[in-house]
Amino acid sequence: MNGRPAALSYVAPVFRVTDLARSIRFYREQLGFELDFSYEDFYASVHRDGCYIHLRCAAPAPRDQAAFERAEHLDACAVISAAATLASELAAAGAPFSVPLRTMPYGVEFYVRDPDGYIIGFIQPAA
């Protein structure tokens, strides 16, 4: 490689969603994300505080949602600075929690489920 190394700007998971408009509303109204773009009712990008999620209108991959949530798996993880404050904000907006605010050895966290069953963990690392 010659010259200056390439720099990564961000990583965005791509969630396959059944209703793009519904998903955009959820991320904006319940999670406080902003819409970056929406392309032909097929693909969109939302972001909040430097965290990005892309949404693609397509059938999600089949999975046992109940087992996924029992095992506390995540589809995406956002590192945050004030878990209790954000959890309170999202709860007031009606966001559905799959794991409530809790303290773990590695920090304070909670998980939210989007309309297509994707689980996003919000984690404030231990000091």
N, CA, C and O atoms as CSV, one atom per row, in Angstrom:
chain,resi,resn,atom,element,x,y,z
A,1,MET,N,N,0.849,-1.179,0.000
A,1,MET,CA,C,0.000,0.000,0.000
A,1,MET,C,C,0.890,1.237,0.000
A,1,MET,O,O,1.800,1.377,0.818
A,2,ASN,N,N,0.607,2.100,-0.916
A,2,ASN,CA,C,1.371,3.334,-1.030
A,2,ASN,C,C,0.544,4.507,-0.547
A,2,ASN,O,O,-0.685,4.488,-0.599
A,3,GLY,N,N,1.234,5.513,-0.083
A,3,GLY,CA,C,0.548,6.733,0.309
A,3,GLY,C,C,-0.099,6.627,1.670
A,3,GLY,O,O,0.260,5.791,2.500
A,4,ARG,N,N,-1.041,7.483,1.865
A,4,ARG,CA,C,-1.747,7.601,3.141
A,4,ARG,C,C,-2.722,6.443,3.328
A,4,ARG,O,O,-3.451,6.099,2.397
A,5,PRO,N,N,-2.748,5.840,4.505
A,5,PRO,CA,C,-3.693,4.740,4.723
A,5,PRO,C,C,-5.148,5.228,4.687
A,5,PRO,O,O,-5.450,6.366,5.047
A,6,ALA,N,N,-6.013,4.358,4.253
A,6,ALA,CA,C,-7.441,4.684,4.237
A,6,ALA,C,C,-7.971,4.724,5.660
A,6,ALA,O,O,-7.539,3.946,6.511
A,7,ALA,N,N,-8.893,5.616,5.915
A,7,ALA,CA,C,-9.502,5.747,7.236
A,7,ALA,C,C,-10.958,5.309,7.169
A,7,ALA,O,O,-11.685,5.682,6.248
A,8,LEU,N,N,-11.376,4.527,8.134
A,8,LEU,CA,C,-12.782,4.136,8.218
A,8,LEU,C,C,-13.572,5.270,8.853
A,8,LEU,O,O,-13.101,5.900,9.800
A,9,SER,N,N,-14.750,5.533,8.347
A,9,SER,CA,C,-15.597,6.582,8.911
A,9,SER,C,C,-16.577,6.028,9.933
A,9,SER,O,O,-16.741,6.598,11.011
A,10,TYR,N,N,-17.228,4.922,9.599
A,10,TYR,CA,C,-18.150,4.262,10.513
A,10,TYR,C,C,-18.511,2.899,9.944
A,10,TYR,O,O,-18.261,2.619,8.771
A,11,VAL,N,N,-19.097,2.060,10.776
A,11,VAL,CA,C,-19.640,0.770,10.353
A,11,VAL,C,C,-21.143,0.840,10.573
A,11,VAL,O,O,-21.603,1.334,11.603
A,12,ALA,N,N,-21.906,0.346,9.608
A,12,ALA,CA,C,-23.363,0.354,9.737
A,12,ALA,C,C,-23.902,-1.035,9.458
A,12,ALA,O,O,-23.735,-1.550,8.353
A,13,PRO,N,N,-24.548,-1.654,10.446
A,13,PRO,CA,C,-25.223,-2.910,10.137
A,13,PRO,C,C,-26.357,-2.635,9.151
A,13,PRO,O,O,-26.943,-1.553,9.156
A,14,VAL,N,N,-26.660,-3.612,8.315
A,14,VAL,CA,C,-27.763,-3.492,7.357
A,14,VAL,C,C,-28.860,-4.440,7.827
A,14,VAL,O,O,-28.709,-5.661,7.772
A,15,PHE,N,N,-29.954,-3.867,8.283
A,15,PHE,CA,C,-31.092,-4.650,8.760
A,15,PHE,C,C,-32.096,-4.797,7.619
A,15,PHE,O,O,-32.506,-3.808,7.011
A,16,ARG,N,N,-32.485,-6.029,7.337
A,16,ARG,CA,C,-33.527,-6.279,6.337
A,16,ARG,C,C,-34.873,-6.122,7.036
A,16,ARG,O,O,-35.156,-6.810,8.017
A,17,VAL,N,N,-35.694,-5.219,6.529
A,17,VAL,CA,C,-36.960,-4.878,7.173
A,17,VAL,C,C,-38.121,-5.088,6.220
A,17,VAL,O,O,-37.965,-4.960,5.005
A,18,THR,N,N,-39.288,-5.411,6.767
A,18,THR,CA,C,-40.454,-5.697,5.926
A,18,THR,C,C,-41.202,-4.439,5.503
A,18,THR,O,O,-41.883,-4.448,4.478
A,19,ASP,N,N,-41.091,-3.365,6.266
A,19,ASP,CA,C,-41.808,-2.121,5.967
A,19,ASP,C,C,-40.844,-0.971,6.250
A,19,ASP,O,O,-40.650,-0.586,7.403
A,20,LEU,N,N,-40.246,-0.430,5.202
A,20,LEU,CA,C,-39.217,0.594,5.362
A,20,LEU,C,C,-39.748,1.837,6.063
A,20,LEU,O,O,-39.085,2.370,6.952
A,21,ALA,N,N,-40.918,2.303,5.685
A,21,ALA,CA,C,-41.484,3.510,6.303
A,21,ALA,C,C,-41.709,3.300,7.799
A,21,ALA,O,O,-41.405,4.179,8.605
A,22,ARG,N,N,-42.239,2.141,8.165
A,22,ARG,CA,C,-42.459,1.832,9.588
A,22,ARG,C,C,-41.139,1.835,10.344
A,22,ARG,O,O,-41.056,2.374,11.447
A,23,SER,N,N,-40.110,1.238,9.761
A,23,SER,CA,C,-38.810,1.180,10.417
A,23,SER,C,C,-38.200,2.567,10.589
A,23,SER,O,O,-37.650,2.887,11.643
A,24,ILE,N,N,-38.300,3.378,9.556
A,24,ILE,CA,C,-37.785,4.749,9.663
A,24,ILE,C,C,-38.506,5.495,10.777
A,24,ILE,O,O,-37.867,6.177,11.579
A,25,ARG,N,N,-39.829,5.376,10.838
A,25,ARG,CA,C,-40.597,6.032,11.916
A,25,ARG,C,C,-40.130,5.546,13.272
A,25,ARG,O,O,-39.932,6.353,14.180
A,26,PHE,N,N,-39.949,4.236,13.432
A,26,PHE,CA,C,-39.503,3.682,14.710
A,26,PHE,C,C,-38.152,4.276,15.122
A,26,PHE,O,O,-38.001,4.760,16.244
A,27,TYR,N,N,-37.192,4.237,14.231
A,27,TYR,CA,C,-35.857,4.729,14.580
A,27,TYR,C,C,-35.858,6.224,14.863
A,27,TYR,O,O,-35.115,6.693,15.725
A,28,ARG,N,N,-36.676,6.968,14.152
A,28,ARG,CA,C,-36.740,8.414,14.389
A,28,ARG,C,C,-37.532,8.743,15.650
A,28,ARG,O,O,-37.049,9.483,16.507
A,29,GLU,N,N,-38.734,8.206,15.771
A,29,GLU,CA,C,-39.636,8.611,16.848
A,29,GLU,C,C,-39.342,7.937,18.173
A,29,GLU,O,O,-39.500,8.560,19.223
A,30,GLN,N,N,-38.920,6.684,18.155
A,30,GLN,CA,C,-38.720,5.975,19.415
A,30,GLN,C,C,-37.266,5.905,19.851
A,30,GLN,O,O,-36.986,5.805,21.046
A,31,LEU,N,N,-36.332,5.955,18.902
A,31,LEU,CA,C,-34.919,5.877,19.274
A,31,LEU,C,C,-34.166,7.181,19.052
A,31,LEU,O,O,-32.996,7.284,19.423
A,32,GLY,N,N,-34.808,8.172,18.457
A,32,GLY,CA,C,-34.189,9.480,18.302
A,32,GLY,C,C,-33.135,9.582,17.205
A,32,GLY,O,O,-32.287,10.473,17.241
A,33,PHE,N,N,-33.182,8.680,16.233
A,33,PHE,CA,C,-32.247,8.742,15.111
A,33,PHE,C,C,-32.730,9.778,14.102
A,33,PHE,O,O,-33.902,10.155,14.096
A,34,GLU,N,N,-31.822,10.229,13.255
A,34,GLU,CA,C,-32.153,11.126,12.160
A,34,GLU,C,C,-32.030,10.358,10.854
A,34,GLU,O,O,-31.194,9.464,10.723
A,35,LEU,N,N,-32.869,10.713,9.893
A,35,LEU,CA,C,-32.832,10.086,8.577
A,35,LEU,C,C,-31.728,10.737,7.753
A,35,LEU,O,O,-31.704,11.958,7.594
A,36,ASP,N,N,-30.809,9.920,7.224
A,36,ASP,CA,C,-29.772,10.421,6.319
A,36,ASP,C,C,-30.304,10.458,4.899
A,36,ASP,O,O,-30.187,11.469,4.207
A,37,PHE,N,N,-30.894,9.342,4.469
A,37,PHE,CA,C,-31.475,9.280,3.132
A,37,PHE,C,C,-32.425,8.096,3.061
A,37,PHE,O,O,-32.338,7.148,3.842
A,38,SER,N,N,-33.324,8.181,2.110
A,38,SER,CA,C,-34.205,7.063,1.779
A,38,SER,C,C,-34.196,6.959,0.268
A,38,SER,O,O,-34.448,7.943,-0.427
A,39,TYR,N,N,-33.910,5.785,-0.241
A,39,TYR,CA,C,-33.777,5.576,-1.680
A,39,TYR,C,C,-34.898,4.675,-2.193
A,39,TYR,O,O,-34.933,3.481,-1.898
A,40,GLU,N,N,-35.816,5.264,-2.967
A,40,GLU,CA,C,-36.877,4.541,-3.665
A,40,GLU,C,C,-37.638,3.529,-2.805
A,40,GLU,O,O,-37.927,2.427,-3.272
A,41,ASP,N,N,-37.960,3.874,-1.583
A,41,ASP,CA,C,-38.696,2.978,-0.681
A,41,ASP,C,C,-38.057,1.601,-0.576
A,41,ASP,O,O,-38.740,0.613,-0.307
A,42,PHE,N,N,-36.748,1.536,-0.789
A,42,PHE,CA,C,-36.030,0.276,-0.800
A,42,PHE,C,C,-34.900,0.240,0.221
A,42,PHE,O,O,-34.619,-0.806,0.806
A,43,TYR,N,N,-34.258,1.374,0.433
A,43,TYR,CA,C,-33.049,1.411,1.266
A,43,TYR,C,C,-32.976,2.762,1.952
A,43,TYR,O,O,-33.316,3.788,1.364
A,44,ALA,N,N,-32.529,2.754,3.206
A,44,ALA,CA,C,-32.418,4.009,3.948
A,44,ALA,C,C,-31.279,3.916,4.950
A,44,ALA,O,O,-30.784,2.836,5.272
A,45,SER,N,N,-30.884,5.081,5.428
A,45,SER,CA,C,-29.857,5.165,6.469
A,45,SER,C,C,-30.348,6.113,7.548
A,45,SER,O,O,-30.875,7.188,7.260
A,46,VAL,N,N,-30.165,5.697,8.798
A,46,VAL,CA,C,-30.477,6.542,9.946
A,46,VAL,C,C,-29.232,6.608,10.829
A,46,VAL,O,O,-28.391,5.709,10.819
A,47,HIS,N,N,-29.138,7.704,11.595
A,47,HIS,CA,C,-27.989,7.815,12.504
A,47,HIS,C,C,-28.365,8.612,13.753
A,47,HIS,O,O,-29.309,9.402,13.767
A,48,ARG,N,N,-27.588,8.366,14.783
A,48,ARG,CA,C,-27.685,9.137,16.011
A,48,ARG,C,C,-26.303,9.143,16.650
A,48,ARG,O,O,-25.717,8.087,16.892
A,49,ASP,N,N,-25.790,10.328,16.919
A,49,ASP,CA,C,-24.518,10.485,17.627
A,49,ASP,C,C,-23.396,9.649,17.019
A,49,ASP,O,O,-22.617,9.039,17.752
A,50,GLY,N,N,-23.305,9.613,15.721
A,50,GLY,CA,C,-22.230,8.881,15.059
A,50,GLY,C,C,-22.467,7.393,14.898
A,50,GLY,O,O,-21.608,6.687,14.371
A,51,CYS,N,N,-23.623,6.898,15.343
A,51,CYS,CA,C,-23.986,5.488,15.169
A,51,CYS,C,C,-24.977,5.396,14.013
A,51,CYS,O,O,-25.978,6.111,13.990
A,52,TYR,N,N,-24.698,4.518,13.056
A,52,TYR,CA,C,-25.496,4.390,11.845
A,52,TYR,C,C,-26.125,3.011,11.757
A,52,TYR,O,O,-25.541,2.012,12.176
A,53,ILE,N,N,-27.334,2.979,11.200
A,53,ILE,CA,C,-28.004,1.731,10.858
A,53,ILE,C,C,-28.584,1.920,9.466
A,53,ILE,O,O,-29.244,2.921,9.188
A,54,HIS,N,N,-28.334,0.957,8.600
A,54,HIS,CA,C,-28.936,0.969,7.273
A,54,HIS,C,C,-30.111,0.002,7.279
A,54,HIS,O,O,-30.080,-1.036,7.939
A,55,LEU,N,N,-31.136,0.360,6.540
A,55,LEU,CA,C,-32.368,-0.410,6.480
A,55,LEU,C,C,-32.635,-0.774,5.028
A,55,LEU,O,O,-32.664,0.096,4.157
A,56,ARG,N,N,-32.827,-2.053,4.772
A,56,ARG,CA,C,-33.089,-2.532,3.406
A,56,ARG,C,C,-34.435,-3.257,3.404
A,56,ARG,O,O,-34.648,-4.168,4.203
A,57,CYS,N,N,-35.323,-2.865,2.530
A,57,CYS,CA,C,-36.639,-3.492,2.452
A,57,CYS,C,C,-36.502,-4.877,1.818
A,57,CYS,O,O,-36.315,-5.011,0.608
A,58,ALA,N,N,-36.599,-5.889,2.660
A,58,ALA,CA,C,-36.499,-7.292,2.242
A,58,ALA,C,C,-36.929,-8.143,3.431
A,58,ALA,O,O,-36.908,-7.684,4.573
A,59,ALA,N,N,-37.311,-9.358,3.163
A,59,ALA,CA,C,-37.716,-10.246,4.250
A,59,ALA,C,C,-36.512,-10.550,5.146
A,59,ALA,O,O,-35.467,-10.972,4.652
A,60,PRO,N,N,-36.649,-10.339,6.454
A,60,PRO,CA,C,-35.550,-10.693,7.361
A,60,PRO,C,C,-35.263,-12.195,7.318
A,60,PRO,O,O,-36.143,-12.994,6.999
A,61,ALA,N,N,-34.046,-12.562,7.636
A,61,ALA,CA,C,-33.679,-13.979,7.700
A,61,ALA,C,C,-34.494,-14.640,8.808
A,61,ALA,O,O,-34.655,-14.061,9.882
A,62,PRO,N,N,-35.004,-15.832,8.564
A,62,PRO,CA,C,-35.793,-16.495,9.597
A,62,PRO,C,C,-34.921,-16.868,10.796
A,62,PRO,O,O,-33.770,-17.278,10.645
A,63,ARG,N,N,-35.493,-16.716,11.983
A,63,ARG,CA,C,-34.804,-17.131,13.199
A,63,ARG,C,C,-35.840,-17.342,14.293
A,63,ARG,O,O,-36.962,-16.841,14.213
A,64,ASP,N,N,-35.451,-18.078,15.299
A,64,ASP,CA,C,-36.304,-18.287,16.464
A,64,ASP,C,C,-36.115,-17.072,17.368
A,64,ASP,O,O,-35.185,-17.022,18.172
A,65,GLN,N,N,-37.009,-16.096,17.227
A,65,GLN,CA,C,-36.863,-14.826,17.944
A,65,GLN,C,C,-36.857,-15.017,19.451
A,65,GLN,O,O,-36.059,-14.396,20.153
A,66,ALA,N,N,-37.737,-15.867,19.951
A,66,ALA,CA,C,-37.804,-16.086,21.402
A,66,ALA,C,C,-36.484,-16.664,21.921
A,66,ALA,O,O,-35.984,-16.226,22.957
A,67,ALA,N,N,-35.924,-17.633,21.216
A,67,ALA,CA,C,-34.648,-18.217,21.630
A,67,ALA,C,C,-33.529,-17.197,21.518
A,67,ALA,O,O,-32.645,-17.149,22.373
A,68,PHE,N,N,-33.558,-16.383,20.477
A,68,PHE,CA,C,-32.553,-15.341,20.278
A,68,PHE,C,C,-32.551,-14.384,21.468
A,68,PHE,O,O,-31.495,-14.026,21.990
A,69,GLU,N,N,-33.743,-13.979,21.885
A,69,GLU,CA,C,-33.854,-13.038,23.004
A,69,GLU,C,C,-33.553,-13.707,24.345
A,69,GLU,O,O,-32.958,-13.085,25.224
A,70,ARG,N,N,-33.956,-14.961,24.510
A,70,ARG,CA,C,-33.620,-15.674,25.760
A,70,ARG,C,C,-32.115,-15.771,25.948
A,70,ARG,O,O,-31.612,-15.659,27.065
A,71,ALA,N,N,-31.404,-15.979,24.853
A,71,ALA,CA,C,-29.946,-16.091,24.902
A,71,ALA,C,C,-29.274,-14.715,24.966
A,71,ALA,O,O,-28.050,-14.624,25.056
A,72,GLU,N,N,-30.073,-13.653,24.919
A,72,GLU,CA,C,-29.598,-12.273,24.979
A,72,GLU,C,C,-28.580,-11.963,23.881
A,72,GLU,O,O,-27.569,-11.301,24.113
A,73,HIS,N,N,-28.882,-12.468,22.662
A,73,HIS,CA,C,-28.049,-12.146,21.508
A,73,HIS,C,C,-28.340,-10.718,21.046
A,73,HIS,O,O,-29.401,-10.163,21.334
A,74,LEU,N,N,-27.390,-10.141,20.334
A,74,LEU,CA,C,-27.526,-8.791,19.786
A,74,LEU,C,C,-27.330,-8.804,18.281
A,74,LEU,O,O,-26.578,-9.619,17.747
A,75,ASP,N,N,-28.014,-7.892,17.603
A,75,ASP,CA,C,-27.765,-7.650,16.189
A,75,ASP,C,C,-26.813,-6.468,16.007
A,75,ASP,O,O,-26.107,-6.389,15.002
A,76,ALA,N,N,-26.793,-5.567,16.960
A,76,ALA,CA,C,-25.896,-4.410,16.938
A,76,ALA,C,C,-25.700,-3.943,18.369
A,76,ALA,O,O,-26.542,-4.170,19.238
A,77,CYS,N,N,-24.585,-3.294,18.593
A,77,CYS,CA,C,-24.255,-2.795,19.925
A,77,CYS,C,C,-23.787,-1.347,19.797
A,77,CYS,O,O,-22.909,-1.047,18.989
A,78,ALA,N,N,-24.365,-0.461,20.583
A,78,ALA,CA,C,-23.959,0.943,20.608
A,78,ALA,C,C,-23.332,1.233,21.963
A,78,ALA,O,O,-23.958,1.000,22.997
A,79,VAL,N,N,-22.129,1.727,21.969
A,79,VAL,CA,C,-21.465,2.130,23.212
A,79,VAL,C,C,-21.931,3.546,23.516
A,79,VAL,O,O,-21.866,4.432,22.664
A,80,ILE,N,N,-22.402,3.745,24.742
A,80,ILE,CA,C,-23.005,5.025,25.120
A,80,ILE,C,C,-22.358,5.569,26.385
A,80,ILE,O,O,-21.578,4.879,27.042
A,81,SER,N,N,-22.690,6.813,26.719
A,81,SER,CA,C,-22.062,7.447,27.880
A,81,SER,C,C,-22.971,7.551,29.101
A,81,SER,O,O,-22.470,7.731,30.212
A,82,ALA,N,N,-24.269,7.447,28.938
A,82,ALA,CA,C,-25.188,7.619,30.069
A,82,ALA,C,C,-26.382,6.684,29.899
A,82,ALA,O,O,-27.439,7.097,29.423
A,83,ALA,N,N,-26.208,5.438,30.285
A,83,ALA,CA,C,-27.228,4.413,30.043
A,83,ALA,C,C,-28.557,4.733,30.709
A,83,ALA,O,O,-29.607,4.598,30.081
A,84,ALA,N,N,-28.532,5.151,31.957
A,84,ALA,CA,C,-29.791,5.413,32.669
A,84,ALA,C,C,-30.569,6.544,32.000
A,84,ALA,O,O,-31.789,6.464,31.857
A,85,THR,N,N,-29.871,7.583,31.596
A,85,THR,CA,C,-30.521,8.718,30.939
A,85,THR,C,C,-31.134,8.303,29.617
A,85,THR,O,O,-32.283,8.638,29.329
A,86,LEU,N,N,-30.369,7.569,28.803
A,86,LEU,CA,C,-30.884,7.140,27.503
A,86,LEU,C,C,-32.027,6.139,27.673
A,86,LEU,O,O,-33.018,6.212,26.946
A,87,ALA,N,N,-31.906,5.214,28.610
A,87,ALA,CA,C,-32.983,4.247,28.843
A,87,ALA,C,C,-34.274,4.970,29.219
A,87,ALA,O,O,-35.351,4.598,28.753
A,88,SER,N,N,-34.174,5.981,30.044
A,88,SER,CA,C,-35.351,6.752,30.441
A,88,SER,C,C,-35.960,7.470,29.238
A,88,SER,O,O,-37.180,7.486,29.072
A,89,GLU,N,N,-35.111,8.060,28.405
A,89,GLU,CA,C,-35.582,8.758,27.199
A,89,GLU,C,C,-36.298,7.804,26.250
A,89,GLU,O,O,-37.373,8.116,25.737
A,90,LEU,N,N,-35.697,6.644,26.020
A,90,LEU,CA,C,-36.294,5.691,25.080
A,90,LEU,C,C,-37.568,5.068,25.644
A,90,LEU,O,O,-38.517,4.820,24.900
A,91,ALA,N,N,-37.597,4.816,26.952
A,91,ALA,CA,C,-38.814,4.289,27.587
A,91,ALA,C,C,-39.958,5.292,27.450
A,91,ALA,O,O,-41.091,4.903,27.168
A,92,ALA,N,N,-39.669,6.580,27.650
A,92,ALA,CA,C,-40.699,7.616,27.530
A,92,ALA,C,C,-41.232,7.701,26.099
A,92,ALA,O,O,-42.382,8.083,25.886
A,93,ALA,N,N,-40.393,7.345,25.115
A,93,ALA,CA,C,-40.810,7.365,23.714
A,93,ALA,C,C,-41.503,6.068,23.304
A,93,ALA,O,O,-41.945,5.934,22.163
A,94,GLY,N,N,-41.600,5.112,24.233
A,94,GLY,CA,C,-42.310,3.866,23.945
A,94,GLY,C,C,-41.483,2.776,23.302
A,94,GLY,O,O,-42.043,1.832,22.744
A,95,ALA,N,N,-40.164,2.878,23.364
A,95,ALA,CA,C,-39.315,1.839,22.772
A,95,ALA,C,C,-39.482,0.529,23.542
A,95,ALA,O,O,-39.506,0.541,24.773
A,96,PRO,N,N,-39.597,-0.589,22.846
A,96,PRO,CA,C,-39.751,-1.887,23.525
A,96,PRO,C,C,-38.387,-2.457,23.952
A,96,PRO,O,O,-37.503,-2.667,23.122
A,97,PHE,N,N,-38.240,-2.697,25.229
A,97,PHE,CA,C,-37.000,-3.235,25.784
A,97,PHE,C,C,-37.072,-4.765,25.794
A,97,PHE,O,O,-38.078,-5.338,26.212
A,98,SER,N,N,-36.020,-5.412,25.341
A,98,SER,CA,C,-35.941,-6.867,25.480
A,98,SER,C,C,-35.117,-7.223,26.709
A,98,SER,O,O,-35.283,-8.306,27.270
A,99,VAL,N,N,-34.232,-6.330,27.134
A,99,VAL,CA,C,-33.495,-6.455,28.395
A,99,VAL,C,C,-33.565,-5.080,29.060
A,99,VAL,O,O,-33.121,-4.092,28.476
A,100,PRO,N,N,-34.109,-5.006,30.261
A,100,PRO,CA,C,-34.208,-3.712,30.935
A,100,PRO,C,C,-32.831,-3.232,31.413
A,100,PRO,O,O,-31.861,-3.989,31.426
A,101,LEU,N,N,-32.777,-1.986,31.794
A,101,LEU,CA,C,-31.550,-1.395,32.320
A,101,LEU,C,C,-31.012,-2.260,33.456
A,101,LEU,O,O,-31.737,-2.610,34.387
A,102,ARG,N,N,-29.743,-2.595,33.363
A,102,ARG,CA,C,-29.132,-3.426,34.401
A,102,ARG,C,C,-27.635,-3.146,34.463
A,102,ARG,O,O,-27.029,-2.656,33.510
A,103,THR,N,N,-27.066,-3.470,35.608
A,103,THR,CA,C,-25.627,-3.335,35.812
A,103,THR,C,C,-24.987,-4.704,35.674
A,103,THR,O,O,-25.424,-5.681,36.283
A,104,MET,N,N,-23.942,-4.754,34.859
A,104,MET,CA,C,-23.187,-5.980,34.615
A,104,MET,C,C,-21.731,-5.721,34.993
A,104,MET,O,O,-21.354,-4.565,35.186
A,105,PRO,N,N,-20.901,-6.759,35.106
A,105,PRO,CA,C,-19.493,-6.527,35.465
A,105,PRO,C,C,-18.765,-5.590,34.496
A,105,PRO,O,O,-17.817,-4.907,34.885
A,106,TYR,N,N,-19.205,-5.557,33.243
A,106,TYR,CA,C,-18.540,-4.749,32.219
A,106,TYR,C,C,-19.178,-3.376,32.031
A,106,TYR,O,O,-18.652,-2.562,31.271
A,107,GLY,N,N,-20.301,-3.095,32.704
A,107,GLY,CA,C,-20.929,-1.787,32.582
A,107,GLY,C,C,-22.431,-1.838,32.807
A,107,GLY,O,O,-22.960,-2.807,33.349
A,108,VAL,N,N,-23.104,-0.786,32.383
A,108,VAL,CA,C,-24.558,-0.675,32.510
A,108,VAL,C,C,-25.133,-0.770,31.106
A,108,VAL,O,O,-24.614,-0.160,30.171
A,109,GLU,N,N,-26.223,-1.549,30.961
A,109,GLU,CA,C,-26.753,-1.801,29.626
A,109,GLU,C,C,-28.256,-1.995,29.638
A,109,GLU,O,O,-28.881,-2.204,30.678
A,110,PHE,N,N,-28.818,-1.917,28.418
A,110,PHE,CA,C,-30.195,-2.318,28.158
A,110,PHE,C,C,-30.276,-2.639,26.674
A,110,PHE,O,O,-29.446,-2.189,25.885
A,111,TYR,N,N,-31.299,-3.433,26.298
A,111,TYR,CA,C,-31.485,-3.829,24.907
A,111,TYR,C,C,-32.874,-3.409,24.445
A,111,TYR,O,O,-33.842,-3.460,25.204
A,112,VAL,N,N,-32.950,-2.995,23.188
A,112,VAL,CA,C,-34.211,-2.580,22.575
A,112,VAL,C,C,-34.465,-3.446,21.344
A,112,VAL,O,O,-33.534,-3.820,20.631
A,113,ARG,N,N,-35.745,-3.761,21.105
A,113,ARG,CA,C,-36.166,-4.564,19.952
A,113,ARG,C,C,-36.854,-3.656,18.926
A,113,ARG,O,O,-37.762,-2.901,19.274
A,114,ASP,N,N,-36.428,-3.730,17.688
A,114,ASP,CA,C,-37.090,-2.931,16.651
A,114,ASP,C,C,-38.288,-3.704,16.091
A,114,ASP,O,O,-38.490,-4.858,16.471
A,115,PRO,N,N,-39.087,-3.106,15.200
A,115,PRO,CA,C,-40.310,-3.763,14.718
A,115,PRO,C,C,-40.085,-5.089,13.979
A,115,PRO,O,O,-41.003,-5.903,13.880
A,116,ASP,N,N,-38.876,-5.309,13.462
A,116,ASP,CA,C,-38.579,-6.559,12.766
A,116,ASP,C,C,-37.833,-7.550,13.644
A,116,ASP,O,O,-37.377,-8.586,13.163
A,117,GLY,N,N,-37.706,-7.239,14.931
A,117,GLY,CA,C,-37.080,-8.162,15.869
A,117,GLY,C,C,-35.582,-7.980,16.057
A,117,GLY,O,O,-34.961,-8.744,16.796
A,118,TYR,N,N,-34.989,-6.990,15.409
A,118,TYR,CA,C,-33.554,-6.751,15.622
A,118,TYR,C,C,-33.338,-6.220,17.028
A,118,TYR,O,O,-34.095,-5.381,17.516
A,119,ILE,N,N,-32.296,-6.722,17.667
A,119,ILE,CA,C,-31.979,-6.331,19.038
A,119,ILE,C,C,-30.732,-5.447,19.026
A,119,ILE,O,O,-29.672,-5.833,18.532
A,120,ILE,N,N,-30.898,-4.250,19.588
A,120,ILE,CA,C,-29.773,-3.322,19.692
A,120,ILE,C,C,-29.447,-3.171,21.171
A,120,ILE,O,O,-30.302,-2.810,21.980
A,121,GLY,N,N,-28.197,-3.453,21.504
A,121,GLY,CA,C,-27.732,-3.269,22.875
A,121,GLY,C,C,-27.133,-1.889,23.028
A,121,GLY,O,O,-26.356,-1.448,22.181
A,122,PHE,N,N,-27.483,-1.212,24.091
A,122,PHE,CA,C,-26.915,0.096,24.440
A,122,PHE,C,C,-26.104,-0.128,25.707
A,122,PHE,O,O,-26.663,-0.475,26.747
A,123,ILE,N,N,-24.800,0.068,25.628
A,123,ILE,CA,C,-23.906,-0.312,26.717
A,123,ILE,C,C,-23.003,0.842,27.120
A,123,ILE,O,O,-22.300,1.427,26.295
A,124,GLN,N,N,-23.042,1.154,28.405
A,124,GLN,CA,C,-22.140,2.138,29.000
A,124,GLN,C,C,-21.040,1.335,29.702
A,124,GLN,O,O,-21.306,0.692,30.717
A,125,PRO,N,N,-19.810,1.362,29.177
A,125,PRO,CA,C,-18.749,0.553,29.768
A,125,PRO,C,C,-18.449,0.966,31.206
A,125,PRO,O,O,-18.599,2.131,31.576
A,126,ALA,N,N,-18.024,-0.003,32.003
A,126,ALA,CA,C,-17.609,0.284,33.376
A,126,ALA,C,C,-16.396,1.217,33.345
A,126,ALA,O,O,-15.576,1.170,32.428
A,127,ALA,N,N,-16.308,2.047,34.350
A,127,ALA,CA,C,-15.188,3.025,34.412
A,127,ALA,C,C,-13.854,2.322,34.620
A,127,ALA,O,O,-12.816,2.979,34.695
